[in-house]
Structures are given as C-alpha cells and as structure tokens.
Amino acid sequence: MSLKPGRLYIINKMIRSLPPTRMFDLKRKLLAFAGADLGTNVRMMGLKILGPFDLHVGDNTFIGEDTFLVGAIDSTIRIGKDCDISSKVTLVTGTHELDPDGEKMAGEGFGKDIVIGNGVWVGIGATILGGVTIGNRAIIGAGSVVTRDVPDYSVVAGNPAKIIKKYDNVLKIWEKA
C-alpha cells in the first residue's frame, strides 16, 4: 500500500511538532494512517517523508531526527528489523533518465527501490540512493553516499561509499577490505 501524500503533509507537520524522544507510539499510528507498514517498537524522532511510495520498517528499528525519505511512485523503501538509522540521513528512490537531446539533462523520472537488511547501522548524514540493497548487519559511515549494493557484514564509507572493512560474524574477525 503506497503512502498517501495528502495525509503525509499533515502527518509530517504533526510528527515534527512532537517531542523527538517521546510519543513513538503516536508517531507510528500517524504514519500507519498515511499507509506505512511499521513493525512493533519502531522509534522515530522527527523524520520527514515525501512521495507516494511503499514504506516498510521492521521491528525494533530506530530512525533519528531530520531523517528524510523521498520516494517516487511505484518504488519501495524497505528497512529491516533491529536497524539504527542516525539523524540527517536521506533515502531517495527517485532518479531520472539522462536526456542529452532534451531541453534539460534530467529526462523522464522513475523510481528504484531501496532495501536495508536487518541489524544495519547508518551513520549521521549518510545518503542512500535508489536501486541500492544494503546487506544484513552492514555499517554505513557518517556522511557516506551509497550508490551501489553493500554486502552483509561490511563497513562502507566515503563518497561514493566503498567497502573499508568486512566482519566475519562467526569468527568475530574484522579485516580490511
């Protein structure tokens, strides 16, 4: 079920007027009314959402202050369970076809899904673009711009984000990439 932009306008205003570290249940109910599919114990501080996309957030996920979700029609943002999304993070599913012969370079718009696995940690100010899948228990460094898929148990950082470390969940060994 897609988010309803008319309802989102009012709900965005309401959520941003609530105390950031309180009233999580009310925020969940408001977003569910707008069409979001939210798991139990999802805690959102003061996010803003635009667009008629599908939004799914798993159980026990935290979303920080000033996080911005922008979705194109016919696209999905799916965030797994047990994730920590820091403040000022941006997720954008929309993009454009390049049109070098048109009046402007940004041609026809379309959406690409974003999938964030379980247990992911996204650092402050990171941007995740459409068409990206982030694997389970990955870490996205602060300020990173994620333009391609991130494997499970990987740490990425930079612009564009690159793998800087990998983690073996069984042996508990970190290795540089």
N, C-alpha and C positions, 0 to 999 in steps of 0.2 A: 504494500500500500504506500503510495507516494505521499510525501509531506504536502500539506495544503498551504500554499503561500499566503492566502488571505488570513488564515488563522495564525500563521507564523509571525506575521507582522506584529500582531497584538501580543503574542506569547513571548517574542523576543524582548519587547518592552517590559513585560511583566517580570520575566526571569532576571533581566538586568537591574530591575529595581529591588529585587530581593537580596537579603544579606548573602554574600558569596559563600560563606562557610556554614550556612544553615538552610533549612527548609528544602532539603534534597527530595523528599517525597513529593512535595507540591510541584517542584520543577519537573520531576518525572511524569506526574499526572498531566501537567500542561503540555509537555512535548508529546505524550501519548495521544492527547486530544488533537494535536496537529498531525498525527499519523505516524509518529516514530514508534519503532518496536524496541523497547528498552527492557533489559533484564532486571533482576532484583538487585537492590543495593547499588544501583548506578548513582554516582555522586557527581553533580555538575556544579561548577561555581558560577560563572557568568558568560556562557558561550552565546554566540550569535549564529543563526542558521538562515541561509537563503537558498531558495530553489525548490522545484518540485521533484526531488529525488527520493529514493528509498533509504531510510536510515535504520540500521540495526546495531544495537550496542549490547554486548554481553554482560552477564552478572559481574558484580564487584569491580566495575571499571570506574576510574576517576577521570574527569575532564576538567582542566584548570580554567582559570579566569582569562577572559578575552580570547578564547579559542573560537575560530571562525570556520564554519563548514559551509562550503559553497558547492551546490550540486546542480548539474544540468539535467534536463528532462531525460527520462529513460536511463538514468545511472543510479548506482548504489554506493553508499558508504557503509561498510560492514566492519565494526570494531569488535574484536573478540572479548572474551571474559578475562578478568584479572589484569586489565591494562591500566597503565598510568600515563595519561596524556597531560603534559605540563601546560603552563599558561602560554598565551600568544602563539599557539600552534595553528596553522592553516592547512585545511584539506580542501582541494579543489578538483572536482571531477571534470569540469568543462575545459574544452580546448577548441581549436579551430583548424580547419583545413588551410594549408597555405595556398594563396591565390595570387601568384606573381603577375597575372594578367588582369586582375580585377582592379577596382578603384582603391582598395586597401588590401594589404597583405593578409590580414586575418579574414579568411573566407568563411564558408559556412561553419557554424558551431555544432559541436556534438559532445557527448559525454563518454567518459571512460571510468569504469568502476575503480574504487579503492577498497582493498581488503587488508585489514590489520589483524594478525593472528592473536592467539591467546598469550597473556603474560608479557606483552610488549611495553616498553618504556620509551616514550617520545619526549625528548628534551625541549626546554623552553625555546620558543621562536622557530621551531622547525616547520618546514613546508613539505607537504606530501602531495604530489601531482597525480592526476588521473591515470589509470592504467597500471598502477603500482600495487603489488602484493607484498606485504611485509610478513615474514615468517614468524613462527612462534618464538617467544622469549627473545626477540631481537631488541637491540637498543639503538635508538636514533639520537645522535649527538645534538646538542643545543645549536640552533641556527642552521642546521643542515637543510639542504634542498634535495629531496628524494625524488629522482626521476626514473628509476628502474627498480625492479624487484630486489628484495633483501631476503637472503636465506635465513632459515631457522638459526637461532643461537649465534647471530652475527652482530657486531657493533659497526655502525656506519657513521661517518661524519664528513662534513665539507659541503661544497657547492661546486659541482654536483656531488652528492654523497657517494663515498666509496667505502668498501669494507676495510676496516683497520684492524679488527681482531675477530677471532672466532672462538666459541666456547663449546667444549665437549660436556654436555650435561651429565653423562655417565661418569666420566673420569674427573670431572671438575677441573679441567685444564684449559687455561687461556693460551691462545697462540696468536702471534701477529700474523696478519694476512700478507 
